[in-house]
Amino acid sequence: MRLLLLTCIILFTSFAKAQDSSTYTLVWSDEFNNNGVPDTSNWTYERGFVRNEEAQWYQPENAYCKGGYLIIEARKEQKTNPNYVAGSND
């Protein structure tokens, strides 16, 4: 198992070094320089239970910028699903 992992790391590192970054052009970035909510002109939120039957509730209160980083917090909370329909798989 360790040999397989080591082989994968070596192959990935070799591939990453082989890429010529001089042909790439940066088309978009966000530096998260302002503390507080992420820039709403660049970022939106999935609200609620959105897809894939995930047991997750997405909410804007869990994402913020601080010190140049985008922080996305995972919190263990109980939330009721306002769109719940008994017996539905949607």
C-alpha positions as CSV (number, residue, x, y, z in Angstrom):
1,M,0.0,0.0,0.0
2,R,2.8,2.4,0.9
3,L,4.6,1.6,-2.4
4,L,1.4,2.4,-4.3
5,L,1.0,5.7,-2.5
6,L,4.6,6.6,-3.0
7,T,4.3,5.8,-6.7
8,C,1.3,8.0,-7.1
9,I,3.0,10.9,-5.3
10,I,6.0,10.6,-7.6
11,L,3.9,10.4,-10.7
12,F,1.7,13.4,-9.7
13,T,4.8,15.5,-8.8
14,S,6.4,14.7,-12.1
15,F,3.3,15.6,-14.0
16,A,2.9,18.8,-12.0
17,K,6.4,19.9,-12.8
18,A,6.0,19.0,-16.5
19,Q,3.2,21.6,-16.9
20,D,4.3,24.8,-18.6
21,S,2.6,27.6,-16.7
22,S,3.8,30.3,-19.1
23,T,0.9,29.3,-21.4
24,Y,-1.8,30.0,-18.8
25,T,-3.6,33.3,-18.2
26,L,-5.3,34.1,-14.9
27,V,-8.9,34.9,-15.7
28,W,-10.3,35.4,-12.2
29,S,-9.2,35.6,-8.6
30,D,-10.4,36.7,-5.2
31,E,-8.0,37.6,-2.5
32,F,-10.5,37.8,0.4
33,N,-8.8,41.0,1.7
34,N,-11.9,42.4,3.4
35,N,-13.0,40.8,6.7
36,G,-16.6,39.8,6.9
37,V,-18.9,38.3,4.3
38,P,-17.5,37.2,1.0
39,D,-17.9,39.7,-1.9
40,T,-21.5,39.1,-3.1
41,S,-20.6,40.2,-6.6
42,N,-18.3,37.1,-6.8
43,W,-20.0,34.6,-4.4
44,T,-23.5,33.3,-3.8
45,Y,-24.8,30.6,-1.5
46,E,-26.6,27.3,-1.9
47,R,-29.3,27.7,0.8
48,G,-30.7,24.7,2.6
49,F,-30.7,21.0,1.6
50,V,-29.8,21.4,-2.1
51,R,-28.9,18.2,-3.8
52,N,-27.7,14.6,-3.6
53,E,-29.9,13.8,-0.6
54,E,-27.1,15.2,1.6
55,A,-27.7,15.6,5.3
56,Q,-26.3,19.1,5.1
57,W,-27.8,22.5,5.5
58,Y,-26.0,25.3,3.6
59,Q,-26.2,28.7,5.2
60,P,-24.5,32.0,4.6
61,E,-23.7,32.4,8.4
62,N,-21.0,29.7,8.0
63,A,-18.8,31.5,5.5
64,Y,-16.8,34.6,6.1
65,C,-13.4,36.2,5.2
66,K,-10.8,36.9,7.8
67,G,-7.1,37.7,7.5
68,G,-7.0,37.1,3.7
69,Y,-8.7,33.7,3.9
70,L,-12.2,32.4,3.1
71,I,-13.4,30.5,6.2
72,I,-16.2,27.9,5.7
73,E,-17.2,26.4,9.0
74,A,-18.9,23.1,9.4
75,R,-21.2,23.1,12.4
76,K,-23.1,20.2,13.9
77,E,-26.6,21.7,14.2
78,Q,-30.2,20.5,14.0
79,K,-32.2,22.3,11.3
80,T,-35.7,21.6,10.1
81,N,-36.1,21.5,6.3
82,P,-38.8,24.0,5.4
83,N,-39.2,22.3,2.0
84,Y,-39.7,18.8,3.5
85,V,-42.5,16.7,2.0
86,A,-43.2,13.4,3.7
87,G,-42.4,10.4,1.4
88,S,-40.7,12.5,-1.2
89,N,-37.2,11.7,-2.6
90,D,-36.7,15.2,-4.0
